[in-house]
């Protein structure tokens, strides 16, 4: 008979943040509940267009890396003009 090792309990949000390390709270998905996420949750489509990774049963939004940030800046500059009267986010 196979038994699974018990995960440490998450009593408070502080416990969760301590367990995950230096991950900002805004990158932690609230659904599924932290500690209960599975690979199926990770692979299921989500309404927002963000990438997630599974860390100790918690879905954590992937941070934007150098490549992604550079691609965003280039795309933003190509699609907006300096003479545009609309305020842009770039």
C-alpha positions as CSV (number, residue, x, y, z in Angstrom):
1,X,0.0,0.0,0.0
2,X,1.4,3.4,-1.0
3,X,1.0,6.4,1.3
4,X,1.5,10.0,0.4
5,X,3.6,12.3,2.5
6,X,1.5,14.9,4.2
7,X,2.0,18.4,3.1
8,X,2.5,21.0,5.8
9,X,-0.7,22.7,6.8
10,X,-1.4,26.2,5.6
11,X,-3.1,27.9,8.5
12,X,-2.6,31.5,7.4
13,X,-1.6,33.5,4.4
14,X,1.6,34.3,6.2
15,X,2.4,30.6,6.4
16,X,1.7,30.2,2.6
17,X,4.0,33.2,1.7
18,X,6.7,31.9,4.0
19,X,6.5,28.4,2.4
20,X,6.6,29.8,-1.2
21,X,9.5,32.2,-0.5
22,X,9.8,35.7,-2.0
23,X,6.7,35.4,-4.3
24,X,4.6,38.6,-4.3
25,X,1.0,37.9,-3.1
26,X,-0.5,39.3,-6.3
27,X,1.0,36.4,-8.3
28,X,-0.8,33.7,-6.2
29,X,-4.0,32.4,-7.7
30,X,-7.0,32.2,-5.3
31,X,-8.7,29.5,-7.3
32,X,-8.2,26.6,-6.9
33,X,-7.5,27.2,-3.1
34,X,-3.8,27.4,-2.3
35,X,-2.5,24.0,-1.5
36,X,-5.2,22.1,-3.4
37,X,-4.1,22.8,-7.0
38,X,-3.3,19.8,-9.2
39,X,-1.7,19.4,-12.7
40,X,-5.2,19.2,-14.1
41,X,-5.9,22.7,-12.7
42,X,-2.6,24.0,-14.2
43,X,-3.5,22.6,-17.7
44,X,-7.1,23.7,-17.7
45,X,-7.9,26.9,-19.6
46,X,-8.2,30.0,-17.5
47,X,-10.2,33.1,-18.4
48,X,-7.2,35.5,-18.1
49,X,-4.3,35.1,-20.6
50,X,-1.6,34.5,-18.0
51,X,0.9,31.7,-17.6
52,X,1.0,29.8,-14.3
53,X,3.3,27.2,-12.7
54,X,2.4,24.7,-10.0
55,X,4.4,25.2,-6.7
56,X,3.5,23.0,-3.8
57,X,-0.1,22.7,-4.8
58,X,-0.4,26.5,-5.5
59,X,-0.9,28.1,-8.9
60,X,1.6,30.9,-9.2
61,X,1.6,33.4,-12.1
62,X,4.9,33.3,-14.0
63,X,6.9,36.5,-13.8
64,X,7.6,38.4,-17.0
65,X,11.2,37.7,-18.0
66,X,13.7,39.8,-20.0
67,X,12.6,38.3,-23.3
68,X,8.9,38.9,-22.7
69,X,9.5,42.4,-21.4
70,X,11.6,43.3,-24.4
71,X,9.1,41.8,-26.8
72,X,6.3,43.8,-25.2
73,X,8.3,47.1,-25.5
74,X,9.0,46.5,-29.2
75,X,5.4,45.6,-29.9
76,X,4.2,48.6,-28.0
77,X,6.5,51.0,-29.9
78,X,5.5,49.5,-33.2
79,X,1.8,49.8,-32.6
80,X,1.7,53.3,-31.1
81,X,2.8,56.6,-32.5
82,X,4.2,59.6,-30.7
83,X,1.6,61.8,-32.3
84,X,-1.3,59.7,-31.0
85,X,-3.8,61.8,-29.1
86,X,-4.8,58.7,-27.0
87,X,-2.9,58.1,-23.8
88,X,-1.0,54.8,-24.0
89,X,0.3,52.4,-21.4
90,X,3.7,52.1,-23.0
